[in-house]
Amino acid sequence: MMRRRQSELSIATALFLLSGGILAALNATVFRIGPSARPDLIATMIACFVAALIVLWAGRRFRPAAAGLLMIAVMLAVVPTVYFAPNALRAVNLGLLFLPFFLLLVWFLPMWFARLLGYIWIVVYGVIMMLRFDQEILPVLLTLAVTGIVIGELIGRFKGRLERASITDPLCDVWNRRGFERLLGKAVAAAQRSGEPIALLYLDLDRFKAVNDELGHAEGDRVLQSFARALQEHTRPEDVFARFGGDEFALLLIDSDALAGSATGDRLRRAVPDPGWSFGVAEWQPGESSAAFISRADLLMLTAKQDRR
């Protein structure tokens, strides 16, 4: 039987659920209080193990939206367990589950969703603890809440920086190819719904290799930075400008056909004549993939470059 491929999200979620199931099993058996196991702990244990198996079965098909719904279900399931905890120590033990719960939300799901669900849990948990136990529990609640929030926010900021670094070009401070393709996919989906055209300019600097060979790579980097900065000053806010690597750039023109794209390319070349550069313009065709769209614009750029020589 072929092993199903897993994603980081499916593995992390399954481990979180398995940990919850194991803790519920231990509290219902080894650390049991009373003559018989609490039904809510048995139900929690079974639900966690079953959910973990389902997540592992889904593997890479387990999407963030499904993880969000599952985390909502987890929160709703833990609330009554906290309420029926036999003593404050057991209730605090359940509160410690908040930290991995919040971190999983922060790392894999949108930050607004992590904050929403995490803060709701803090409020609900705090209210239950204050109603069930005396005021001596307040310092523990504050420690749990502050620790979880601070760690979660710090990791969220670190995650945001990593995401931005992965989709931007560090030299020219514009989108890189990965970021461009992500935005292109959204633009194509919007064009399919609205029927509005989108055009792609594929740009390449002329004789850039000579700049590196004769003046050095530092001067080549300065030329690239200056070109990117100048071109951005003459583009619309809704357009997407990116560096694909080397001396190749791309400009996605929203609500523009090939004719308008060609006019934009000519206007930009007049506005930014140095260094010299060539461009090809393609209009997205219904059913065309993003890769094919980019490739077609690239080929048109090569044709234009040959004609300029």
C-alpha positions as CSV (number, residue, x, y, z in Angstrom):
1,M,0.0,0.0,0.0
2,M,1.4,3.4,-1.0
3,R,2.0,5.8,1.8
4,R,-0.1,8.9,1.5
5,R,2.0,12.1,1.3
6,Q,1.7,14.5,4.1
7,S,2.0,18.3,4.3
8,E,3.4,20.3,7.2
9,L,-0.1,21.4,8.1
10,S,-1.5,17.8,8.2
11,I,1.4,16.5,10.3
12,A,1.2,19.4,12.8
13,T,-2.6,19.1,13.1
14,A,-2.5,15.4,13.5
15,L,0.2,15.6,16.2
16,F,-1.8,18.3,18.0
17,L,-4.9,16.0,18.0
18,L,-2.9,12.9,19.0
19,S,-1.4,14.8,21.9
20,G,-4.9,15.9,23.0
21,G,-6.2,12.4,22.7
22,I,-3.3,11.0,24.8
23,L,-3.8,13.6,27.5
24,A,-7.5,12.8,27.6
25,A,-6.7,9.1,27.9
26,L,-4.2,9.6,30.7
27,N,-6.7,11.8,32.6
28,A,-9.4,9.2,32.1
29,T,-7.2,6.3,33.3
30,V,-3.8,6.7,35.0
31,F,-4.7,10.1,36.5
32,R,-8.4,9.4,37.0
33,I,-10.2,11.1,39.9
34,G,-13.2,9.2,41.1
35,P,-14.3,5.6,40.7
36,S,-15.0,5.8,37.0
37,A,-13.7,7.6,34.0
38,R,-15.4,10.8,33.0
39,P,-17.5,10.4,29.8
40,D,-16.4,13.7,28.4
41,L,-12.8,12.6,28.6
42,I,-13.5,9.3,26.9
43,A,-15.4,11.2,24.2
44,T,-12.6,13.7,23.8
45,M,-10.0,10.9,23.5
46,I,-12.0,9.1,20.8
47,A,-12.8,12.3,18.9
48,C,-9.1,13.4,18.9
49,F,-7.8,10.0,17.7
50,V,-10.5,9.7,14.9
51,A,-9.9,13.3,13.8
52,A,-6.1,12.7,13.7
53,L,-6.6,9.6,11.5
54,I,-8.8,11.5,9.1
55,V,-6.3,14.3,8.8
56,L,-3.5,11.9,8.1
57,W,-5.7,10.1,5.6
58,A,-6.3,13.4,3.8
59,G,-2.6,14.2,3.8
60,R,-1.8,17.0,1.4
61,R,-5.5,17.4,0.6
62,F,-6.0,18.8,4.1
63,R,-6.4,22.5,3.4
64,P,-6.1,25.5,5.8
65,A,-9.9,26.1,5.5
66,A,-10.5,22.6,6.9
67,A,-7.9,23.2,9.6
68,G,-9.7,26.4,10.6
69,L,-13.0,24.6,11.0
70,L,-11.4,21.7,12.9
71,M,-9.8,24.2,15.3
72,I,-13.2,25.8,16.0
73,A,-14.5,22.3,16.8
74,V,-11.6,21.7,19.1
75,M,-12.2,24.9,21.0
76,L,-15.9,24.1,21.4
77,A,-15.1,20.5,22.6
78,V,-12.5,21.7,25.2
79,V,-14.8,24.4,26.7
80,P,-17.2,21.9,28.5
81,T,-14.1,19.8,29.5
82,V,-12.7,22.9,31.3
83,Y,-16.1,23.6,32.9
84,F,-16.5,20.0,34.3
85,A,-12.8,19.7,35.4
86,P,-12.8,18.2,39.0
87,N,-10.3,20.8,40.3
88,A,-8.3,23.9,39.4
89,L,-5.2,22.0,38.6
90,R,-6.9,19.9,36.0
91,A,-8.5,23.1,34.5
92,V,-5.1,24.8,34.3
93,N,-3.7,21.7,32.6
94,L,-6.3,22.1,29.9
95,G,-5.4,25.8,29.7
96,L,-1.8,24.9,28.8
97,L,-3.2,23.4,25.6
98,F,-3.9,26.9,24.5
99,L,-0.2,27.5,23.7
100,P,0.2,24.8,21.0
101,F,-3.4,25.6,19.8
102,F,-2.6,29.2,19.3
103,L,0.8,28.6,17.7
104,L,-0.7,26.1,15.2
105,L,-3.2,28.8,14.2
106,V,-0.6,31.5,13.9
107,W,1.8,29.5,11.8
108,F,-0.6,27.9,9.3
109,L,-3.7,30.1,9.2
110,P,-4.2,33.9,8.5
111,M,-3.2,36.0,11.5
112,W,-6.6,37.6,11.8
113,F,-8.2,34.2,12.2
114,A,-5.6,33.1,14.8
115,R,-6.2,36.3,16.8
116,L,-9.9,35.9,16.6
117,L,-10.0,32.3,17.7
118,G,-7.2,32.7,20.2
119,Y,-8.6,35.7,22.0
120,I,-12.1,34.1,22.1
121,W,-10.5,31.1,23.8
122,I,-8.7,33.3,26.3
123,V,-11.9,35.2,27.2
124,V,-14.1,32.0,27.4
125,Y,-11.5,30.1,29.4
126,G,-10.9,33.0,31.8
127,V,-14.6,33.5,32.4
128,I,-15.1,29.8,33.2
129,M,-12.1,29.7,35.5
130,M,-13.2,32.8,37.4
131,L,-16.8,31.4,37.8
132,R,-15.7,28.0,39.0
133,F,-12.7,28.8,41.1
134,D,-11.6,31.5,43.6
135,Q,-9.6,34.6,42.9
136,E,-6.3,32.9,43.6
137,I,-6.4,31.5,40.1
138,L,-6.2,35.0,38.6
139,P,-2.3,35.2,38.5
140,V,-2.2,31.8,36.7
141,L,-4.8,33.0,34.1
142,L,-2.8,36.2,33.5
143,T,0.4,34.2,33.1
144,L,-1.2,31.8,30.6
145,A,-2.8,34.6,28.6
146,V,0.2,36.9,28.4
147,T,2.6,34.1,27.6
148,G,0.4,32.8,24.8
149,I,-0.3,36.2,23.3
150,V,3.3,37.4,23.4
151,I,4.7,34.2,21.9
152,G,2.0,34.0,19.3
153,E,2.4,37.6,18.2
154,L,6.2,37.3,18.0
155,I,5.9,34.1,15.8
156,G,3.3,35.8,13.7
157,R,5.6,38.7,13.0
158,F,8.4,36.3,12.2
159,K,6.1,34.4,9.9
160,G,5.1,37.6,8.1
161,R,8.7,38.6,7.5
162,L,9.5,35.1,6.1
163,E,6.5,35.3,3.8
164,R,7.5,38.8,2.6
165,A,11.1,37.7,2.0
166,S,9.9,34.7,0.0
167,I,7.9,36.8,-2.5
168,T,10.0,39.9,-2.9
169,D,13.3,40.6,-4.6
170,P,15.9,41.7,-2.1
171,L,18.0,43.7,-4.6
172,C,15.3,45.8,-6.3
173,D,12.6,45.7,-3.5
174,V,9.9,44.6,-5.9
175,W,8.0,41.3,-6.3
176,N,10.0,38.3,-7.3
177,R,8.8,35.6,-9.7
178,R,7.0,33.6,-6.9
179,G,5.2,36.7,-5.7
180,F,4.3,37.7,-9.2
181,E,2.9,34.3,-10.1
182,R,0.8,34.3,-7.0
183,L,-0.7,37.7,-7.9
184,L,-1.0,36.7,-11.5
185,G,-3.1,33.7,-10.5
186,K,-5.5,36.0,-8.6
187,A,-5.6,38.4,-11.5
188,V,-6.4,35.6,-14.0
189,A,-9.2,34.3,-11.7
190,A,-10.6,37.9,-11.5
191,A,-10.4,38.2,-15.3
192,Q,-12.3,35.0,-15.8
193,R,-15.1,36.3,-13.6
194,S,-15.3,39.8,-14.9
195,G,-14.2,39.4,-18.5
196,E,-11.8,42.3,-18.3
197,P,-8.5,41.9,-20.2
198,I,-5.1,41.7,-18.6
199,A,-1.8,42.2,-20.4
200,L,1.7,41.2,-19.5
201,L,4.9,43.1,-20.4
202,Y,8.0,41.0,-20.3
203,L,11.1,43.3,-20.1
204,D,14.8,42.6,-20.6
205,L,17.6,45.1,-20.4
206,D,19.8,45.4,-23.6
207,R,23.5,44.5,-23.4
208,F,23.3,44.2,-19.6
209,K,26.0,41.5,-19.6
210,A,28.5,44.1,-20.9
211,V,27.8,46.3,-17.9
212,N,28.7,43.4,-15.5
213,D,31.8,42.4,-17.5
214,E,33.2,45.9,-18.0
215,L,32.1,47.8,-14.9
216,G,31.6,45.0,-12.4
217,H,28.6,43.4,-10.7
218,A,28.3,46.2,-8.1
219,E,27.6,48.6,-11.0
220,G,25.3,46.1,-12.5
221,D,23.3,45.9,-9.3
222,R,23.1,49.7,-9.2
223,V,21.7,49.8,-12.7
224,L,19.1,47.2,-11.9
225,Q,18.0,49.1,-8.8
226,S,17.9,52.4,-10.6
227,F,15.8,50.9,-13.5
228,A,13.3,49.2,-11.1
229,R,12.9,52.3,-9.1
230,A,12.4,54.5,-12.2
231,L,9.9,52.2,-13.8
232,Q,7.8,51.9,-10.7
233,E,7.5,55.6,-10.6
234,H,5.7,55.5,-13.9
235,T,3.3,52.6,-13.3
236,R,-0.2,52.5,-11.8
237,P,-0.8,51.4,-8.2
238,E,-2.9,48.5,-9.4
239,D,-0.3,47.1,-11.8
240,V,2.2,44.4,-10.6
241,F,5.9,44.9,-11.3
242,A,8.4,42.1,-10.6
243,R,12.0,41.1,-11.2
244,F,12.2,37.5,-12.5
245,G,16.0,37.3,-12.1
246,G,19.1,38.7,-13.8
247,D,18.0,41.6,-16.0
248,E,14.5,40.3,-16.7
249,F,11.4,42.0,-15.3
250,A,7.6,41.6,-15.8
251,L,4.8,44.1,-15.5
252,L,1.2,42.9,-15.2
253,L,-1.3,45.5,-16.5
254,I,-4.8,45.2,-15.0
255,D,-7.7,46.0,-17.3
256,S,-5.5,46.4,-20.4
257,D,-5.5,44.6,-23.7
258,A,-2.5,43.9,-25.9
259,L,-2.9,47.3,-27.7
260,A,-3.0,49.2,-24.5
261,G,-0.1,47.2,-23.2
262,S,2.0,48.0,-26.2
263,A,1.2,51.7,-25.8
264,T,2.2,51.5,-22.1
265,G,5.5,49.8,-23.0
266,D,6.3,52.6,-25.5
267,R,5.4,55.2,-22.9
268,L,7.5,53.6,-20.3
269,R,10.5,53.3,-22.6
270,R,10.3,57.0,-23.4
271,A,10.0,57.8,-19.7
272,V,12.9,55.5,-18.8
273,P,15.2,55.3,-21.8
274,D,18.4,54.4,-19.9
275,P,19.5,51.7,-19.8
276,G,18.0,50.5,-23.1
277,W,15.5,47.7,-22.8
278,S,13.2,45.6,-24.9
279,F,9.7,44.3,-24.1
280,G,7.1,41.9,-25.4
281,V,3.4,42.2,-24.6
282,A,0.9,39.5,-24.5
283,E,-2.8,39.6,-23.6
284,W,-4.2,36.7,-21.5
285,Q,-6.4,34.3,-23.4
286,P,-9.3,32.4,-21.8
287,G,-8.2,29.0,-20.5
288,E,-4.5,29.9,-20.7
289,S,-2.4,28.9,-17.8
290,S,-0.2,31.4,-16.0
291,A,3.0,29.6,-17.1
292,A,1.9,29.7,-20.8
293,F,0.9,33.3,-20.5
294,I,4.4,34.3,-19.1
295,S,6.1,32.1,-21.7
296,R,4.3,33.7,-24.6
297,A,5.2,37.2,-23.4
298,D,8.8,36.1,-23.0
299,L,8.9,34.8,-26.6
300,L,7.5,38.1,-27.9
301,M,10.1,40.0,-25.9
302,L,12.9,37.9,-27.6
303,T,11.4,38.6,-31.0
304,A,11.3,42.4,-30.2
305,K,14.9,42.3,-28.9
306,Q,16.1,40.7,-32.2
307,D,14.3,43.3,-34.2
308,R,16.0,46.1,-32.2
309,R,19.5,44.8,-33.0
